[in-house]
Amino acid sequence: MIGLAWREALMITVHHLENSRSHRILWLMEELGLDYAIERYKRRDRLFSPPEYERLHGLGKAPVITDGGRVVAESGAIIEYVIEVHGGGRLRPPVGSDDWVRYLQWMHLIEGSVMLPYIMGIYLEMLGPAGAPIHERIHGEIDRHFGFMERELSGRDHVVGDALTGADIQAAFVVEAASLRGMLDPYPALRRYLALMQARPAYRRALEKGGAHDLDDLRKGWRGRD
Ligand SMILES: N[C@@H](CCC(=O)N[C@@H](CS)C(=O)NCC(=O)O)C(=O)O
């Protein structure tokens, strides 16, 4: 009989920071049906990761997983790692196929491109009237990125092909975050896509296991409207 500590050493541990992108990884593990452990961490001042999280990985940003002696950070890298090492070819198109090229682009598009204007929009809002000189530029970039995703997802249920892939797990978080800020009114395809993702049993199980997904702080006014 293997003791608990040993069992955990042999399986992936998802280091889950409350209300964060680490929901992506819980969702991934649930979709793949893998055995995993969860270590939970509370945010410091509702915003930052706690010092124990920084001790896991120098950047201290969620998500982080440990897999035996390996520590993997950065959500896109974790999703690719888990799919390649433990996924047995599931949740990604065959390597080298056209769908795989699209999968790779979306896997990197979200954190590499879309998150930047999204976060800049939050900071702009914090600046209040002082942000006026860069308002048009930032909102132009937000519209450009979200408009691109809207056109790409029109008439589709998934980012790639006709089944869920890791790229959907990467994409849904930013669409959900935008939805909470009331940004999706002009984007019916993104609203439909998000509803499809949120209805998946594995998405919901990840929420149950990870605890409340309270992204309420994101709800604060958008473009100063509310
Ligand atoms: N590009 C990174 C972003 C990581 C990130 O910003 N994580 C946030 C949670 S959603 C975080 O750890 N915030 C806590 C902090 O900044 O201390 C990824 O996708 O993993």
The ligand as an SDF file (V2000), in Angstrom:
LIG
                    3D

 20 19  0  0  0  0  0  0  0  0999 V2000
    0.9530   34.3250  -18.4870 N   0  0  0  0  0  0  0  0  0  0  0  0
    0.8540   33.7430  -17.1680 C   0  0  0  0  0  0  0  0  0  0  0  0
    0.1250   34.7260  -16.2700 C   0  0  0  0  0  0  0  0  0  0  0  0
    0.1550   34.3100  -14.8310 C   0  0  0  0  0  0  0  0  0  0  0  0
   -0.5930   35.2690  -13.9210 C   0  0  0  0  0  0  0  0  0  0  0  0
   -0.5860   36.5000  -14.0850 O   0  0  0  0  0  0  0  0  0  0  0  0
   -1.2650   34.7150  -12.8990 N   0  0  0  0  0  0  0  0  0  0  0  0
   -2.0000   35.5040  -11.9310 C   0  0  0  0  0  0  0  0  0  0  0  0
   -3.2970   34.7800  -11.5540 C   0  0  0  0  0  0  0  0  0  0  0  0
   -4.4830   34.6920  -12.8160 S   0  0  0  0  0  0  0  0  0  0  0  0
   -1.2130   35.5810  -10.6260 C   0  0  0  0  0  0  0  0  0  0  0  0
   -0.4950   34.6760  -10.2840 O   0  0  0  0  0  0  0  0  0  0  0  0
   -1.4190   36.6710   -9.8690 N   0  0  0  0  0  0  0  0  0  0  0  0
   -0.8660   36.7890   -8.5600 C   0  0  0  0  0  0  0  0  0  0  0  0
    0.2580   37.7840   -8.4650 C   0  0  0  0  0  0  0  0  0  0  0  0
    0.4960   38.5120   -9.4360 O   0  0  0  0  0  0  0  0  0  0  0  0
    0.9150   37.8100   -7.4060 O   0  0  0  0  0  0  0  0  0  0  0  0
    0.1460   32.3970  -17.2810 C   0  0  0  0  0  0  0  0  0  0  0  0
   -0.7150   32.2420  -18.1510 O   0  0  0  0  0  0  0  0  0  0  0  0
    0.4510   31.4780  -16.5150 O   0  0  0  0  0  0  0  0  0  0  0  0
  1  2  1  0
  2  3  1  0
  2 18  1  0
  3  4  1  0
  4  5  1  0
  5  6  2  0
  5  7  1  0
  7  8  1  0
  8  9  1  0
  8 11  1  0
  9 10  1  0
 11 12  2  0
 11 13  1  0
 13 14  1  0
 14 15  1  0
 15 16  2  0
 15 17  1  0
 18 19  2  0
 18 20  1  0
M  END
$$$$
